[in-house]
Amino acid sequence: MASENDLISSSLKPARLDIIPDCLASPCILTLDRWEWGMMFYIRVDLAGSYHAYPHVGGPFKTLEEVYSAIECDLKQRQDPKITMPQPEDTQVDYVVRQCLYWPDGKRKKRFNVDERRDRRRLLVQALVDKYNDYIGDLAYELKNIVHYESVCVRDAYKVTYHINFTTKIKGTEELDCRMDELFFAEVTCDIKTGERKFVVSCFCRIHPIDNGRCHGCNAKHPNAAVYSPGQADACFPFGASNMVREDCDEDPVAEEKRLRIFYEKMGFNKPGYIEKQRMVPSRLLAWKL
């Protein structure tokens, strides 16, 4: 976990973004991954030194410790005991399958069409937009749509780089008036070598109609006059990561429950006393992917 000093120093001594017209003052965004909830919390610091969490859990906060405490309190309040605790009428398989199908707050687990508190991509971009608003001293821009969110192959094998296009609208404009929408480009990088869950914003700027920056294997629209890490044809994704988009969709709920019941019955979860020993196994077995 990154320290509070790391985040503060990134505000006082930002990366060299001064040559970019519309850059961010503080490039660092911390993360807190609560995999058992299927959630990623993003934490940014504003120019006044206050901390903001995404999804919202109150605040702004004065310290990181306050942020972490608020997150734990928020999750505890949202916990549904019918999901997290065995019920009197439960069979052992009932309890295990229910944990596989639902998050601790009772929301159905889905690969796609996630609820707004689990939409990791939108939460991150929202933090970027708020950082930009803070930098320009105005709250004029609202996030509208994410157009592209892509992993980029770079030569540094220990960094995961994302190129993002998104549109914003100015507050007060009509929702259907697309003429006022502005397209932005952002580059964020996560250094997986250090083990710190921290994104660094290395580029953030408007996209103009004439822009056509180059980047191998990336469908995002890139700026001409900005510094970013273009994708390399001879580079590989770190540790076998891929930019391929999965084509599968969420399984039919009835079919999914039936499949899980058969699976855990074969594993022996219907044996007496097994649930007491393996209560947390289903949560660890399930992978959450964007």
C-alpha positions in Angstrom: 0.0 0.0 0.0 1.4 3.4 -1.0 2.2 5.8 1.8 0.5 9.2 2.4 3.8 10.9 1.7 4.0 9.4 -1.8 0.7 10.9 -2.7 1.4 14.3 -1.2 4.8 14.6 -2.8 3.2 13.9 -6.2 1.1 17.0 -5.8 4.0 19.2 -4.7 6.4 17.9 -7.3 4.3 16.7 -10.2 5.7 14.9 -13.2 6.9 17.0 -16.2 3.5 17.6 -17.8 4.0 21.4 -18.3 4.4 21.0 -22.1 0.9 19.5 -22.3 -1.8 22.2 -22.6 -4.4 20.6 -20.3 -2.5 18.6 -17.8 -3.1 17.5 -14.2 -1.4 19.1 -11.3 -1.1 15.8 -9.3 -0.5 12.7 -11.4 -1.0 10.0 -8.6 -4.1 8.1 -7.9 -4.1 5.4 -5.2 -6.3 2.3 -5.3 -7.7 -0.1 -2.8 -8.9 -3.4 -4.3 -11.7 -5.2 -2.3 -11.9 -8.3 -4.5 -14.4 -10.0 -2.2 -16.8 -7.2 -3.0 -15.8 -7.0 -6.7 -14.8 -3.3 -6.1 -11.8 -1.1 -6.7 -11.6 2.1 -4.8 -9.7 5.0 -6.3 -8.3 7.8 -4.1 -7.2 11.2 -5.4 -5.8 14.2 -3.6 -6.9 17.7 -4.5 -4.8 20.9 -4.6 -5.8 21.7 -1.0 -4.4 18.3 0.2 -7.8 16.7 0.9 -8.6 13.1 -0.1 -11.5 11.9 -2.3 -12.7 8.3 -2.8 -14.4 6.7 -5.7 -17.0 5.3 -5.3 -18.1 8.0 -2.9 -17.9 7.1 0.8 -18.2 10.6 2.3 -15.4 13.1 2.7 -13.3 14.9 1.6 -10.9 13.5 4.2 -7.7 14.9 5.8 -5.7 11.6 5.8 -5.5 8.3 4.1 -6.3 6.6 7.3 -9.7 8.4 7.4 -10.3 7.2 3.8 -9.6 3.6 4.6 -11.8 3.8 7.7 -14.7 5.3 5.8 -14.4 2.6 3.2 -14.6 -0.2 5.8 -17.6 1.5 7.5 -19.4 1.9 4.2 -18.9 -1.7 3.2 -20.0 -2.9 6.6 -23.2 -0.9 6.4 -24.0 -2.3 2.9 -23.5 -5.9 4.0 -26.5 -8.1 3.6 -26.5 -10.8 6.3 -28.7 -13.0 4.2 -25.7 -13.3 1.8 -22.8 -13.3 4.2 -24.3 -15.6 6.9 -25.8 -19.1 6.6 -29.5 -19.1 7.1 -31.4 -21.6 9.2 -33.2 -23.1 6.2 -30.0 -23.4 4.1 -28.4 -26.6 3.0 -24.6 -26.3 2.7 -24.8 -26.1 -1.1 -27.4 -23.4 -0.8 -25.0 -21.2 1.2 -22.1 -21.8 -1.1 -24.0 -21.2 -4.3 -25.5 -18.0 -2.9 -22.0 -16.6 -2.2 -21.0 -17.5 -5.7 -23.9 -15.7 -7.2 -24.1 -12.6 -5.1 -21.7 -9.9 -3.7 -21.9 -9.3 0.1 -24.3 -6.4 -0.6 -26.8 -8.7 -2.3 -26.1 -7.5 -5.9 -25.9 -10.3 -8.5 -22.4 -10.9 -9.8 -22.1 -10.1 -13.4 -19.1 -9.8 -15.8 -20.8 -7.1 -17.8 -23.5 -4.5 -17.0 -22.0 -3.9 -13.6 -23.6 -1.4 -11.2 -22.1 2.0 -10.9 -20.1 1.3 -7.7 -18.3 -1.6 -9.5 -17.7 0.1 -12.8 -13.9 0.4 -12.3 -13.2 2.1 -15.6 -15.8 4.8 -15.1 -14.7 5.4 -11.5 -11.1 5.9 -12.6 -12.1 8.3 -15.4 -14.4 10.2 -13.1 -11.4 10.7 -10.7 -9.4 12.1 -13.7 -12.2 14.5 -14.7 -12.4 15.8 -11.1 -8.7 16.2 -11.0 -8.8 18.3 -14.1 -11.7 20.4 -12.8 -9.7 21.0 -9.6 -6.6 22.0 -11.7 -8.4 24.6 -13.8 -10.3 25.9 -10.7 -13.7 25.2 -12.1 -16.3 22.4 -11.8 -17.6 22.9 -15.4 -16.9 19.5 -16.9 -19.0 16.4 -16.4 -18.0 12.9 -17.6 -20.3 11.7 -20.3 -19.1 8.6 -22.1 -16.0 6.4 -22.2 -15.2 5.8 -25.9 -12.0 3.8 -25.6 -10.2 2.1 -22.7 -7.3 0.1 -24.0 -4.1 -1.6 -22.7 -1.0 -0.6 -24.6 2.1 -2.7 -25.2 5.2 -0.8 -24.1 8.8 -1.9 -23.8 8.8 -1.7 -20.0 7.7 -5.2 -18.9 6.8 -4.1 -15.4 4.3 -1.4 -16.4 0.7 -1.6 -17.5 -0.3 1.3 -19.6 -3.8 2.4 -20.5 -4.9 4.8 -23.2 -8.4 6.3 -22.6 -10.7 8.4 -24.7 -13.8 9.9 -23.1 -16.3 12.7 -23.7 -17.3 15.4 -21.3 -20.1 18.0 -21.4 -20.3 21.4 -19.8 -22.7 21.7 -16.9 -25.9 23.4 -18.0 -25.9 22.2 -21.6 -28.7 20.0 -22.8 -28.2 16.3 -22.5 -28.9 15.7 -26.1 -26.8 18.5 -27.5 -23.7 16.7 -28.6 -22.2 19.8 -30.2 -20.8 20.9 -26.9 -19.2 17.5 -26.1 -15.4 17.5 -25.8 -13.2 14.5 -26.5 -10.3 13.9 -24.1 -7.3 11.6 -24.0 -5.6 10.3 -20.9 -2.7 7.9 -20.3 -2.4 6.2 -16.9 0.3 3.7 -15.9 0.5 1.2 -13.1 3.9 -0.1 -12.1 3.4 -3.7 -11.1 7.1 -4.3 -10.1 6.8 -2.3 -6.9 3.6 -4.0 -5.8 2.0 -0.7 -5.0 -1.6 -0.2 -6.2 -1.0 3.2 -7.7 -1.8 4.8 -11.0 0.3 7.6 -12.4 -1.4 10.0 -14.9 1.3 10.8 -17.5 -0.9 12.5 -20.0 -4.3 14.3 -20.0 -5.5 16.6 -22.7 -8.2 17.6 -25.1 -8.4 16.0 -28.5 -8.8 18.2 -31.5 -10.3 17.2 -34.8 -7.0 17.3 -36.6 -5.2 15.1 -34.0 -4.0 11.8 -35.3 -1.1 10.7 -33.0 0.4 7.3 -33.7 0.2 4.3 -31.4 0.6 0.7 -32.5 -2.3 -1.7 -31.8 -4.4 1.0 -30.1 -7.8 2.2 -31.3 -7.9 5.3 -29.1 -7.5 8.7 -30.7 -4.2 10.3 -29.7 -3.1 13.9 -29.6 -0.4 15.3 -31.9 1.3 17.7 -29.5 1.6 15.7 -26.3 3.9 13.3 -24.6 2.5 9.8 -24.2 3.9 6.3 -24.5 3.0 4.9 -28.0 2.3 1.2 -28.3 5.3 -0.8 -29.7 4.9 -3.5 -32.3 7.8 -5.5 -30.8 6.5 -5.2 -27.2 4.4 -7.6 -25.1 1.8 -7.2 -22.5 3.2 -7.7 -19.0 2.9 -11.3 -17.7 0.8 -12.4 -20.6 -1.9 -9.7 -20.2 -3.9 -9.1 -23.3 -5.8 -6.3 -25.0 -8.3 -8.7 -26.5 -12.0 -8.1 -25.6 -13.9 -11.1 -24.4 -16.9 -11.9 -26.5 -18.7 -14.0 -23.9 -21.7 -12.7 -22.1 -23.3 -13.2 -18.7 -24.7 -16.7 -18.2 -28.4 -17.3 -17.8 -29.1 -17.0 -14.1 -31.0 -20.3 -13.9 -28.4 -22.2 -15.9 -25.6 -20.7 -13.8 -27.2 -21.7 -10.5 -27.8 -25.2 -11.7 -24.2 -25.5 -12.9 -22.8 -24.3 -9.6 -24.9 -26.7 -7.6 -23.7 -29.6 -9.6 -20.1 -28.4 -9.3 -20.1 -28.0 -5.5 -22.1 -31.2 -4.9 -19.3 -33.1 -6.8 -16.7 -31.3 -4.6 -18.4 -32.6 -1.5 -20.0 -29.5 -0.1 -23.1 -31.5 0.7 -21.2 -33.6 3.3 -22.1 -32.8 6.9 -19.9 -30.2 8.5 -18.1 -29.3 5.3 -19.4 -25.7 5.2 -17.8 -24.9 8.5 -14.3 -25.7 7.1 -14.8 -24.2 3.7 -16.9 -21.2 4.3 -14.7 -18.8 2.4 -13.6 -21.0 -0.4 -16.2 -19.9 -3.0 -15.2 -16.3 -2.7 -11.5 -17.1 -3.3 -12.4 -19.4 -6.3 -14.3 -16.7 -8.1 -12.3 -14.3 -10.3 -13.5 -10.8 -11.0 -12.5 -9.2 -14.3 -13.4 -6.0 -16.0 
